[in-house]
Amino acid sequence: MKASQRLLVKKSVNPANFNKGGLEKTLSAFSLTMMGVGAIVGSGIFITPGIIAAKYAGPAAMLSFVIAAVVCSLAALCYAEFSSTIPLAGSAYTYVYTVFGEFLAWILGWSLISEYLFAVSSVAVSWSSYFQNLMSGFGLKLPTFLTAAAGTAGVSGAGFNLIAFVVVLAVSLLLVGGLQESTRVNSIMVIVKILVIVLFIGVAIFFVKPANYHPFMPHGVSGLVKGASLAFYAYIGFDAVSTASEEVKNPKRNMPIGIVGSLVVASILYVAMAAVLVGVVHYSKLNVGDPVAYALAVIHQNWAAGIVSLGAVVGMTTVLIVMLYGGTRLLFAISRDGLLPKVFRTVSPHTKVPVKSTWIFGIIASVFAAVIPLDKIAELVNIGTLFAFAMVSIGVVFLRRHETLQQINSSFKVPFYPVLPVVSFLACVYLMLNLQAFTWHMFGIWLVIGIVIYFAYSYRHSRIRAGLRAKKSKS
């Protein structure tokens, strides 16, 4: 076998093994939808609409979210077909392993590890900031060196964000208690978060001034598109839902509903928030750190500001739950293939949860959140996600041509094939090319580290390659 063929050895998929992964099937379509909404709708819904309106799209910010949702839905449809066809843990990593081979799967899996790891860390830092604001309202305040990482503005010497550290460990503790319990807590928090958003819309809509919608597109189509590019990143997170496919009761039906349904619900919330926000306050005044709280102050409804802050904290907690969950299931899937040590695939016989994987991932993320400034740990999230979106989108073309997978009856097929997957792939690549040079440099360093680990450990411990060696020795 040539070197290139050895690197691109593909994972065989046997439908008979779909129910033998050791993980318990407990998730319904509702649980998946709540997971998706929990991952997509975080504190950003209280901030992003104002920034997009003030800097780029003006009152047309609502349309920017619509455009972003349409682009994101292209990738979501591709994920839905894969997850209903191959209901195994690992999300895009597993899909790419099946259609493109091991080396590309490892590269993608390593990229996704950065997405989940840095997403959890960055959200934990934001959670800490919002929580401190809530506590300050009660006159409680921790010393600065215990609430901000070293390198953060205003912090000299060593710093340790204790609140960010603790909240990640607390979510890890919740997850090791069992998936059913975790999803129940997540669903309750998502409902609370939606109610807070609806409360703001219900209060503020009576103060909308039609004059604030003019001019509707002050910066033209270019501003609308730039706003959509920023809005796109508000939607990333639904891919974490696909990591749960092995723990879903009826993946052929429930996975497409969960992925697409969560995107629809999130889109409605974002568009509604943007529409009301720019109607209450002129878009030129929304370039502030907390535009929703500012809008409430403008209309003299300060009583709701505290509730909105609580909603932001709850919203970020659900993001932590889902992204931490996604990261642990990704590590589980990679370890099961032998590309990472077996400690990551050990499942508790009582809770049916990869406990060791959850704690290891949680501890690393908590340390990152505690000691690295937010602007440094948030850089790798977007590029890792877009890389996964691009590979899954173009992967659908190869999925349809896969001899074994053609025999698997998928309940969902991407419409307008092959145009839609190709368009989705090109859109993701375009957005990747528009990311900052610093992001690409960091991504390159991360990939080099991953390639070293692959050839130092993963290549030699691959279970698929071990099977091929065993067959060769027998023949």
Secondary structure, DSSP 8 states (H G I E B T S, - for coil): --HHHHHT------GGGTT-SS----B-HHHHHHHHHHHHSSGGGGTHHHHHIIIIIGGGHHHHHHHHHHHHHHHHHHHHHHHHHS--TTTHHHHHHHHT-HHHHHHHHHHHHHHHHHHHHHHHHHHHHHHHHHHHTTT----GGGTS-TTSTT--S----HHHHHHHHHHHHHHHT-HHHHHHHHHHHHHHHHHHHHHHHHHHGGG--GGGG-SS-TTHHHHHHHHHHHHHHHHTTTHHHHTTGGGBSSHHHHHHHHHHHHHHHHHHHHHHHHHHHHHHS-GGG--SS-HHHHHHHHTT-GGGHHHHHHHHHHHHHHHHHHHHHHHHHHHHHHHHTTSS-GGGG---TTT-S-HHHHHHHHHHHHHHHHHS-HHHHSHHHHHHHHHHHHHHHHHHHHHHH-TTGGGS--S---TTTTHHHHHHHHHHHHHHHTS-HHHHHHHHHHHHHHHHHIIIIIHHH-HHHHHHHHHHHH-
